[in-house]
Amino acid sequence: MTTKQIEAVYELANSIYNKEIRLVDAKKIISEKFSVNKNSFADYYRAFQKMLDGELHTRSISSDLRNYYLDMIYKHYGPNKLKIALDAYMDSIIYYEEAHNTNMITERNIHKHFYDILLK
């Protein structure tokens, strides 16, 4: 995804989360204006929603999008929500590693970067 697409995905996911727009309308916008697959966007939204709500999300999203989500969560929601999102993110990392017998080094580095921000 391009930077412009990532920014649009975040803005629309955040608007859905805050009940400013419906998922069906956001899917139409993201598809028509930013050439992002509607079904993929639904997964991107669910990942965002589950991070903010501190719930396990079992579908992977790109590291770039996840990194952007965490940055924006910190900027828009503050350290408490970032902590919740990071806990959910680590649960997802562990789930994915166990399910696929792999190590998610990039994901763990992203997690560590934002966790270090909380420790400052």
C-alpha positions in Angstrom: 0.0 0.0 0.0 1.1 3.5 -0.7 1.4 6.1 2.1 -1.7 7.9 0.8 -3.7 4.6 1.0 -2.4 3.9 4.5 -3.4 7.4 5.6 -6.9 7.0 4.0 -7.4 3.6 5.6 -6.6 5.0 9.0 -8.8 8.1 8.6 -11.8 6.0 7.5 -11.2 3.3 10.1 -11.0 5.9 12.8 -14.2 7.6 11.5 -16.0 4.2 11.6 -14.7 3.6 15.1 -16.0 7.0 16.2 -19.4 6.3 14.5 -18.9 9.2 12.1 -19.4 7.0 9.0 -20.7 3.5 8.3 -18.4 0.6 7.2 -20.4 0.1 4.0 -19.9 3.8 3.1 -16.2 3.7 4.0 -15.7 0.6 1.9 -17.1 2.4 -1.1 -14.9 5.5 -0.6 -11.7 3.4 -0.1 -12.4 1.4 -3.2 -13.4 4.2 -5.5 -11.0 6.9 -4.4 -8.0 5.0 -3.2 -8.1 1.6 -5.1 -8.1 -0.4 -1.9 -10.0 -3.7 -2.0 -13.3 -3.4 0.0 -12.9 -6.8 1.8 -9.3 -6.0 2.7 -10.4 -2.7 4.1 -12.9 -4.5 6.3 -10.1 -6.6 7.7 -8.0 -3.4 8.2 -10.9 -1.8 10.1 -11.3 -4.9 12.3 -7.6 -4.9 13.2 -7.9 -1.2 14.2 -11.0 -1.7 16.2 -9.7 -4.8 18.0 -6.4 -3.0 18.8 -8.3 0.0 20.4 -10.6 -2.4 22.3 -7.8 -4.6 23.5 -9.0 -7.8 21.7 -7.2 -10.5 19.7 -7.2 -10.0 16.0 -6.1 -13.2 14.1 -5.7 -11.8 10.6 -2.4 -10.1 9.7 -2.1 -6.7 8.2 1.0 -5.1 6.7 3.7 -3.9 9.1 3.5 -0.5 7.6 -0.2 -0.2 8.3 0.2 -1.5 11.8 3.0 0.9 12.5 0.9 3.8 11.2 -2.1 2.7 13.3 0.1 2.6 16.5 1.5 6.0 15.8 -1.9 7.5 15.2 -3.4 5.8 18.3 -0.7 7.3 20.4 -1.2 10.8 18.8 -5.0 10.7 18.8 -5.9 8.6 21.8 -2.9 8.9 24.1 -0.6 6.5 26.1 -3.4 4.6 27.8 -5.0 3.5 24.5 -1.6 2.8 23.1 -0.9 0.4 25.9 -4.2 -1.4 25.3 -3.4 -1.6 21.6 0.1 -2.9 22.2 -1.3 -5.6 24.5 -3.7 -6.7 21.8 -0.9 -6.5 19.2 1.3 -8.8 21.2 -1.5 -11.3 21.6 -1.9 -11.2 17.8 1.9 -11.7 17.3 1.9 -14.7 19.7 -1.2 -16.2 18.1 0.3 -15.8 14.6 3.7 -17.2 15.6 2.1 -20.3 17.2 -0.4 -20.9 14.4 2.3 -20.6 11.7 5.4 -21.8 13.5 7.3 -18.7 12.7 9.0 -15.7 14.3 7.5 -12.3 13.6 10.7 -10.2 14.0 9.5 -7.1 12.2 6.3 -7.1 14.2 8.1 -7.6 17.5 10.4 -4.7 16.6 7.4 -2.4 15.9 5.9 -3.5 19.2 9.1 -2.8 21.1 9.5 0.6 19.4 6.1 1.8 20.7 6.5 0.1 24.1 9.7 2.0 24.5 7.8 5.2 23.8 5.5 4.4 26.8 8.5 3.9 29.0 9.9 7.4 28.4 
